[in-house]
């Protein structure tokens, strides 16, 4: 599948309409309570990967800058770039009080960094790029990072670690203009002569999503929303304990993963 960037832009523009920034850039499931749960888990992961206090970050494919919103109080400078002008408008409204934040609407392939950064973050970006552009953007990220700086990616990859997943192929998702590659292929984009893989983690446990799907048809929308808000708030606190169970019972072939690399 060759990804049509203009069609992708229209999709993400439409996804921003009338939404909270945390939900607009978070399409894994349509429930806002789950979107908030996933976001909080992912932010907690990021904070465990690195100390962002006083550091600088370039966030490519930032969407509505939900990670910028979470990390901007810690960072000394944050730059976000996204192809969707509507997503960037949401981000600008949420971060208008932050003078150390700069946001740009445009294709990330056209972005030219004016300085180097402590961290470059690919926020679900690589699955939205054609292969030749993935290779190019990783090369650019190397030049934009300070020595020993961190390159962090959060993408969906096809992982084969159980009998359920043997010989699973790569596949495209035309609905959201994504190309889901095998984990080995994803990692091959980062040459070991330039990047050292430090950590690899699933973005969050999806085990808690099972119960809401089961009870949804038995409740009114208002009751369902109230229960989900309380349920996912509790699930966030328990997620570190649920995570190992999720690895056992999660039968999905597609894994939403963080990869943390250090620039050599």
C-alpha positions in Angstrom: 0.0 0.0 0.0 1.3 3.4 -1.0 0.1 6.0 1.5 -1.7 9.0 0.1 -0.5 11.9 2.3 -3.2 14.3 1.2 -5.9 11.7 1.9 -4.3 11.1 5.3 -4.3 14.8 6.0 -8.1 14.9 5.3 -8.7 12.0 7.6 -6.8 13.6 10.6 -8.4 17.0 9.9 -11.8 15.4 10.1 -10.9 13.5 13.3 -10.1 16.8 15.0 -13.5 18.3 14.6 -15.1 19.2 17.9 -12.9 17.0 20.0 -10.7 17.3 23.1 -7.0 17.2 22.1 -6.5 14.0 24.1 -9.1 12.3 22.1 -8.5 13.9 18.7 -5.0 12.4 18.3 -5.9 9.0 19.9 -8.0 6.8 17.7 -7.5 3.4 19.3 -11.1 2.9 20.3 -13.9 5.4 20.1 -14.6 5.7 23.9 -13.2 9.0 25.3 -12.7 7.3 28.7 -10.5 4.7 27.1 -8.6 7.3 25.1 -7.8 9.2 28.4 -6.8 5.9 30.1 -4.5 5.0 27.2 -3.0 8.5 27.1 -2.3 8.5 30.9 -0.6 5.1 30.6 1.5 6.2 27.7 2.6 9.4 29.4 3.5 7.4 32.5 5.6 5.1 30.2 7.4 8.1 28.7 8.3 9.6 32.0 9.8 6.3 33.1 11.9 6.1 29.9 13.7 9.5 30.5 13.9 12.5 32.7 12.4 15.3 30.6 13.1 18.1 33.1 14.7 21.0 31.4 15.2 19.1 28.2 14.1 19.8 24.6 11.9 17.7 22.4 10.9 17.5 18.7 7.6 15.7 18.3 7.0 14.7 14.7 3.5 13.6 13.8 2.4 15.3 17.0 -1.3 15.4 16.1 -3.1 17.5 18.7 0.2 17.5 20.7 -1.3 15.4 23.5 2.2 14.4 24.6 3.3 18.1 24.4 0.4 19.0 26.7 1.5 16.4 29.2 5.3 17.1 29.1 5.5 20.9 28.4 5.5 21.7 32.1 8.8 19.7 32.3 10.4 20.7 29.0 12.5 23.8 28.3 11.4 23.7 24.7 8.9 21.7 22.7 8.4 21.7 18.9 5.5 19.8 17.3 4.9 19.2 13.6 1.9 17.6 12.0 0.4 17.3 8.6 -3.1 18.2 9.9 -3.8 21.9 10.3 -6.9 21.1 12.3 -5.0 19.0 14.8 -2.4 21.7 15.2 -5.1 24.3 15.8 -6.4 22.2 18.7 -2.8 22.0 20.0 -2.3 25.7 19.8 -5.5 26.4 21.8 -4.4 24.0 24.5 -0.8 25.3 24.6 -1.3 29.0 24.0 0.0 29.8 27.5 3.3 28.1 26.8 6.0 30.5 25.3 8.5 27.6 25.0 6.2 25.6 22.7 6.3 26.0 18.9 3.8 24.2 16.6 3.9 23.8 12.8 1.3 22.5 10.3 2.9 20.7 7.4 4.4 17.5 6.0 7.1 16.3 8.4 9.2 15.4 5.4 9.5 19.1 4.6 10.4 20.2 8.2 13.9 21.7 8.7 15.1 21.8 12.3 16.9 25.0 13.3 18.6 23.4 16.3 19.3 20.0 17.9 17.2 18.3 20.6 17.6 16.1 23.6 14.7 13.9 22.4 13.1 13.3 19.0 9.7 11.6 19.3 7.9 9.9 16.5 4.3 10.0 17.7 2.7 7.1 15.7 4.4 8.5 12.7 6.3 5.7 10.9 3.2 3.7 10.3 1.8 6.7 8.4 4.8 7.1 6.1 5.9 5.2 3.0 9.0 3.1 3.4 11.4 5.5 1.5 10.2 8.4 3.7 10.7 6.3 6.9 14.4 5.8 5.9 14.8 9.5 5.2 13.1 10.7 8.4 15.2 8.4 10.6 18.4 9.7 8.9 17.2 13.3 9.6 16.4 12.5 13.2 20.0 11.3 13.7 21.2 14.8 12.6 18.6 16.6 14.8 19.6 14.7 18.0 22.3 15.8 20.4 25.0 13.3 21.1 23.5 10.5 23.3 20.1 12.0 22.7 17.0 9.8 22.6 14.9 8.8 19.7 11.5 7.4 20.9 9.0 5.9 18.6 5.4 4.8 19.3 4.0 2.8 16.5 1.8 -0.2 15.8 3.8 -3.3 14.7 2.9 -6.9 13.8 4.5 -9.0 16.5 4.7 -12.8 16.4 5.4 -14.2 19.9 2.6 -16.7 20.5 1.1 -19.6 18.5 -1.8 -17.3 17.6 0.6 -15.0 15.7 2.8 -17.4 13.7 3.6 -16.2 10.2 1.3 -13.2 10.4 1.8 -10.9 7.4 2.2 -7.1 7.3 -1.0 -5.4 6.4 -2.4 -2.0 5.5 -5.3 -0.2 7.1 -6.9 2.0 4.4 -9.4 3.5 6.9 -6.7 5.5 8.7 -4.0 5.4 6.0 -1.6 3.2 8.0 0.9 0.5 7.0 1.6 -1.9 9.9 5.0 -3.6 9.5 6.5 -6.5 11.2 8.5 -5.6 14.3 11.8 -6.8 12.8 11.3 -4.6 9.8 10.4 -1.7 12.0 13.7 -2.1 13.9 15.7 -2.5 10.7 15.0 1.2 9.9 17.4 2.1 12.8 21.0 1.2 11.8 22.9 -0.2 14.8 25.9 1.9 13.8 23.8 5.0 14.7 21.2 3.9 17.2 21.3 1.6 20.2 17.9 0.1 21.3 17.5 0.7 25.0 13.9 -0.3 25.7 10.8 -1.8 24.2 7.4 -1.7 25.8 3.8 -2.0 24.9 2.1 1.4 25.1 -0.5 0.2 27.6 -2.5 -2.9 28.7 -5.6 -3.3 26.6 -7.1 -5.9 29.0 -9.4 -3.4 30.7 -11.2 -2.7 27.4 -12.9 -6.1 27.4 -15.5 -5.3 30.2 -16.9 -2.1 28.6 -17.5 -3.8 25.3 -19.5 -6.6 27.1 -21.7 -4.3 29.1 -22.2 -1.5 26.6 -25.4 -2.8 25.0 -27.1 -3.3 28.3 -26.8 0.3 29.6 -28.0 3.8 28.6 -25.4 6.1 27.1 -25.3 8.2 30.3 -24.9 5.3 32.6 -22.3 3.7 30.4 -20.3 6.9 30.3 -20.3 7.3 34.1 -19.3 3.7 34.7 -16.5 3.9 32.1 -15.1 7.1 33.7 -14.8 5.4 37.1 -13.8 2.1 35.6 -10.9 3.4 33.6 -9.7 5.7 36.4 -9.3 2.5 38.5 -7.8 0.6 35.6 -5.1 3.3 35.3 -4.1 2.7 38.9 -4.0 -1.1 38.4 -2.5 -1.1 34.9 1.1 -1.9 36.1 -0.4 -5.1 37.6 -2.7 -5.8 34.7 0.1 -5.4 32.1 1.6 -9.0 32.6 -1.9 -10.5 32.4 -2.5 -8.6 29.2 0.6 -10.1 27.7 -0.7 -13.6 28.4 -4.3 -13.2 27.3 -4.0 -10.6 24.5 -4.5 -12.4 21.2 -4.0 -9.4 18.9 -1.4 -9.6 16.2 -1.0 -5.8 16.3 1.0 -4.4 19.1 1.1 -0.7 20.0 4.7 -0.3 21.2 7.3 2.2 22.4 10.9 1.8 21.2 13.6 3.9 22.8 16.9 4.4 21.0 20.0 6.3 22.0 22.0 8.2 19.4 25.5 6.8 19.1 
